[in-house]
């Protein structure tokens, strides 16, 4: 009897590469993940492993030479990475998705070829949507990419961008026309390797409580000339491109972050089975059993919801703005509440940085951006609210 071969690009193959997380000799085990977190660094061994797996190809559509054919499959793959180390998941993978999906949405053939080649060569792509002064309000972005001669002139600052200091290219959401209208912004693909060095200044790294290993930086451009053919889609339609791209990312990211709670549940269960209170294992206490069961049910709920919404992006794209916004609003809250309940089971041990439960405090910190990172929950809520009256009129039976 022959042993079935495992698809080398499958979730199972990735899990095999990652190995036993509790093995101290594993270069990508929890002990090494925690050590890298204490140093505030991405785990080098983890990045090398994902390079050899070819994870960059997962963010490139099959039509462009990559392996991206199914959003649910991508979420499953990335969830395995988030289960091991959320910093690797966000710093190596999800940030490339956030940037590249804009190119697949509105880019020209040349732009698509450029970004596909970059990711397939295991290079980094960054994305600068927001500015700290304006939060999620893209319409108020002040960064400029105004016409100058036969190109554009970049002026302004973008903060809190993953991988900006090591990216070969960046997608910048910029004002391309003066005024406050809805068609005054565009997205611009900028080749950082060709930008004049004296016109680009990298800001110091932003220190964070969670996701310590993710290299979050900023960049300032001063009268930096770039070609006008870097604009994605029609000039002035940057907001439309962003909203289309958000239909992918606001379901993908919460789906990936579920891996954090998965590991949190396994860690809590393992610690509770090994601990004795009142003469019996903690897992025998009714309150503990209730929390563990509720958390498992929450994970099933989130998995079902994100899977349906992710499949809907393919099958019902006209309704994706609604379903993905609902995922972004609901799933992060469920995940954060679940981790909070698990911490109550661990008690004082949930914040220890050493020992068998040390990974939990990292996971708890790393989970928080699911509620405000990239797109805040309130942004999903604001997308839902205007559509509720119409949905009610269409959905309620006529008397």
Number of C-alpha atoms within 10 A of each C-alpha: 3 4 5 6 7 11 10 12 15 15 19 14 15 20 15 12 15 19 14 15 19 12 13 12 12 15 18 25 20 21 21 20 26 22 13 17 21 13 11 18 18 23 23 15 15 23 18 11 17 21 17 12 17 17 24 25 23 24 25 26 17 13 9 17 13 19 18 17 15 15 22 20 17 21 24 20 22 27 25 24 27 27 22 26 31 32 29 25 27 25 21 27 23 23 21 25 23 27 25 25 22 26 26 20 15 22 23 16 11 11 18 20 14 15 26 22 17 19 22 20 13 16 17 25 28 25 27 25 24 25 22 11 11 12 15 19 12 19 18 19 23 21 23 24 29 20 16 14 10 11 15 22 20 27 20 17 21 25 22 21 24 26 22 26 20 14 18 19 23 24 23 25 28 31 28 26 17 12 10 12 11 14 19 20 30 26 32 31 29 22 17 18 10 10 15 13 11 10 14 18 14 15 17 12 17 15 15 14 9 20 27 22 25 27 25 21 20 22 18 18 23 15 19 18 22 23 17 20 16 19 28 25 20 14 17 21 19 28 19 17 21 20 13 17 22 22 23 22 23 27 29 28 27 27 29 26 28 31 27 25 25 20 20 25 23 14 18 23 19 14 19 20 13 11 13 13 11 7 7 12 14 21 23 13 13 10 12 20 16 12 18 21 13 15 23 17 13 19 21 13 14 21 18 13 19 28 19 17 30 30 16 18 21 15 12 13 16 11 13 22 22 19 25 29 24 21 26 29 25 18 26 25 15 17 25 19 14 22 21 13 15 25 20 14 21 20 9 9 18 20 17 14 15 12 9 16 19 18 24 27 19 27 24 20 16 23 23 18 17 24 20 15 11 20 21 18 22 15 15 22 17 12 16 19 11 10 11 12 11 10 11 10 10 10 9 8 7 6 3
